[in-house]
Amino acid sequence: NAGVTQTPKFRILKIGQSMTLQCTQDMNHNYMYWYRQDPGMGLKLIYYSVGAGITDKGEVPNGYNVSRSTTEDFPLRLELAAPSQTSVYFCASSSYRGAYYEQYFGPGTRLTVT
Amino acid sequence: QKEVEQNSGPLSVPEGAIASLNCTYSDRGSQSFFWYRQYSGKSPELIMSIYSNGDKEDGRFTAQLNKASQYVSLLIRDSQPSDSATYLCAVNLAEDYKLSFGAGTTVTVRA
């Protein structure tokens, strides 16, 4: 059971380039999330999904897009990279535990836009 | 007002002492509360979940919840150098699958 996996671990992009951050979970969780974390800050929700084919915006969705074609995969797309998108990106998934949802995180992708 | 606020750090404690971390939240409808540990350069790791008032103990960790006062705390007993990390408080509403995170408190345990 690998849990939540993310690729790549690191990436440097030039301004205006595009890329997709990959996220896969093997726990059969319905709920998946993308966060960004800037230095010294908490986690900000970018997008989330409650199941295959269903996605919704979080707090900071501008500049990003997502899709969810399968339960396992939840890729995050950056179309026109900007320096403000330099951050660490975490994917997470969760299941309902009868009273609450517990989220489990992937290892993260460190992205630099120059 | 921020949704989830944590006591500002960094917090430095000697080895063997108790580290006390506090978290307050603004939404009275919040129902479940989580503590994550994040080592430098790593992802958050869930260490405690609590949703009933009172204390919940797991090894050297104790989470305390007081919904009337809207705070949740984490005590780390017999602190070890391996406890040096940033601790994130997270909160969600009843049956809401989204979490709101605090900015974190960095703990350093000095030998």
Interface residues (C-beta under 8 A of the other chain):
Chain A: Y31 Y33 G40 M41 G42 L43 L45 Y48 V50 G58 F90 S94 Y96 R97 A99 Y100 Y101 E102 Q103 Y104 F105 G106 P107 G108
Chain B: V4 Q31 S32 F34 K42 S43 P44 E45 L46 S49 Y51 L88 A90 N92 D96 Y97 K98 L99 F101 G102 A103 G104
